[in-house]
Amino acid sequence: MKVQSGNLGIGLRRSGAGSGDSGLLKHAQSGDKTSPTEAHETCSIALAIIIPPMIHPFHSSSKATISHRPITLSFLSIRSVYSVHIHHRMIHHEPLSLLVQKWLEWDRNPETRAEIEQLQKAGATAELELRLRQRIQFGTAGLRGRMAAGFSCMNSLTVIQASQGLAKYIRDKHSDIAPNGVVIGHDARHNSAKFAALAANAFIAMGIPVWYYSKPTLTPSVPFGVTHVRAAAGVMITASHVTKCSAHASLIQMDDADWWTRYFKNGAQINTPMDVEIAQSIDNNLEPWPNAWDSLEATAYLHAEALQTILPRYTEAVWNYAKSTVPSWSSPRPFMYTPLHGVGGLIFPELCRSVGITDFAAVTEQVEPNPDFPTVAFPNPEENGSLDLAMQSADKEGKTLIIANDPDADRFAAAEKVDGSWFTFTGNHLGVLLASHLFDSLEGRNDKSRIAVLNSAVSTGMLEKMARSKGFHFEETLTGFKWMGNIARRLEESGYHVPFAFEEALGYMFPDVCHDKDGVTAAMVFLAAEARWRSQGLTPYSKLQQLFKDFGYFETLNNYFRSPSPEITKSLFGAIRNGPYRTQKSLGSFKILRWRDMTEGYDSGAEDQKPALPIDKSSQMLTIWLDRDVRFTIRGSGTEPKVKVYIESCSASHAQAVDAVCDTFRTVLKEWIRPFAPSMSYSKNLPTSSGHILNID
């Protein structure tokens, strides 16, 4: 018996007709939106692995107690030739003709087969080399790439290969927990449901039960599900908040991304060295197994109603946690909600209504999932303009607060009408606001030294200052929730309570719900906080200003330089390291107080001159502390052709902080970018966190 058509996804188009995997998703029905083929957009998958007790995953009466620690594995997005060079494994020694032959032999998707055949007939050797010579590489963030034919891209075949490798890894290396199964979910992007079904086949082939989310869902529901059912792993297929698909088929121009994210037994993203072992297992299992392309059958190993079982438990956990942060629950003020055409619209409005929050409205044009994102150029709430329609809708309805999620609902954003104009909170603003609210809820605890909070090295230093003022433990981590989730687990094992962690890119983690960023929990906690602040005569914006008065005015300027090539990026960092700055302890008019190089493993502020954070020689990252209370980080992006810069200053006045971050950016531009990398491009109008615009001549 086949899985029922209504249970395998919403609004996703079947990716092919006729042979191959065309029958995988018989749920594609009339009313589905026309979608690009795999050759026309980017896709990614995520997987989480949790090592639970040896309990049959479908046995609900088991009472065993054990510490479950998921680890997430994700697939990184390939959005340019630059990122391809970083994240792809070379297939050496084989002639191109053999690579084409292998592709046509293994690929049973008619669309991507036809694409390679057309390139072969056209004699497009360079494009075939780009598509087939390099293989998309698995790392701690999983796999990410544009959807197109070829071993270097995300498509049905590479999803099968990655899933087979992971399934074999679990069966061989973690056979004790393999019977607990894996949780597999997907968002509402093009091809996500199809890829989820292909992934499920691989685990079932290994005799590993699959808790299958048959409809689009939010990313946090997968790591939550992994811990809830004590699964061995979790896989999430999502494109998160990245841009929609460009109509152009060129590798350089494709901006949409889909990725395969994985979580391990503790509900957090995977980290090294596990990623290396899984990558090797993928390499050893590239040829599709006999039933890899079959339709997903209802078997004893397929728990096809998992979403109906797990999602109510997730929303219950979210509500209970948000409610626990206030002495008594009060409804928030009226607000406008947007999921930016993502899966949040399937869950958040219903959650609000179920707990009595009724005075809100959703942006009509954006509330339903739509993988084409017709009303927004960039479905990323960090991007300027992404909340414009929400602001227009709020103005029409007289609402002064906006709550937003990104398309897979693992990030949270907010904006408030202040003195007649909309103020969009940065990720750092929301991080310290949420932290302040949680700190108030923990005020009665006697064990404050055993309470720990985390944020990333490129996020605001304000959290550390706030935490230490309360007697809480603070830890800095490298960028990404693969670090924060696993460090939170380590601290919990050592007896700490970890209520919160965040990074500046609108990611917020509440370990009492799940050990990954969670936009729905963040939104509910924020609404609880808003009601509490309102009872004190405050709004989120005025509460933020109060925090600045208490802890100093923290101003940030985060931006990037676009690099023409990885060689230029490497040359820039080489010139910086070989310059006189570290020895002369000066950069322009600034004094250098501390220099930390996470690539070379040097920290002038440490007694042994070694960083406390893990070093990574494969990436470029420098953090420099200057006078005028400035700290800035410059690093190469792991997925895009960018050099990112994060500047922060803390001053006694707002004006001083703004001047300091603007002067720092001008200095970086004058001393480093223009002389060492003049071909890098950048915006000439740069906003700071308070809305000041720095104009560059």
Secondary structure, 3 states (H helix, E strand, C coil): CECCHHHCCCCCCCCCCCCHHHHCCCCCCCCCCCCCCHHHEEEEEEEEECCCCCCCCCCCCCCCCCCCCCEEEECECCCCHHHHHHHEEECCCCCHHHHHHHHHHHCCCHHHHHHHHHHHHCCCHHHHHHHHCEEECCECCEEEEEECCCCCCECHHHHHHHHHHHHHHHHHHCCCCHHHCEEEEECCCCCHHHHHHHHHHHHHHCCCCEEECCCCCCCCHHHHHHHHCCCCEEEEEECCCCCCCCCCCCCCCCCCCEEEEEEECCCCECCCCHHHHHHHHHHCCCCCCCCCCCCCECCCCEECCHHHHHHHHHHHHHHHHHHHCCCCCCCCCCEEEECCCCCHHHHHHHHHHHCCCCCEEECCCCCCCCCCCCCCCCCCCCCCCCCHHHHHHHHHHCCCEEEEECCCCCEEEEEEEECCEEEECCHHHHHHHHHHHHHHHCCCCCCHHHEEEEEECCCCCHHHHHHHHHCCEEEEECCCHHHHHHHHHHHHHCCCEEEEEEECCCEEECCCCCCCECHHHHHHHHHHHHHHHHHCCCCHHHHHHHHHHHHCEEEEEEEEEECCCHHHHHHHHHHHHHCCHHHHCEECCEEEEEEEECCCCEECCCCCCCCCCCCCCCCCEEEEEECCCEEEEEEECCCCCEEEEEEEEEECCHHHHHHHHHHHHHHHHHHHHHHHCCCCECCCEEECCCCCEEECC
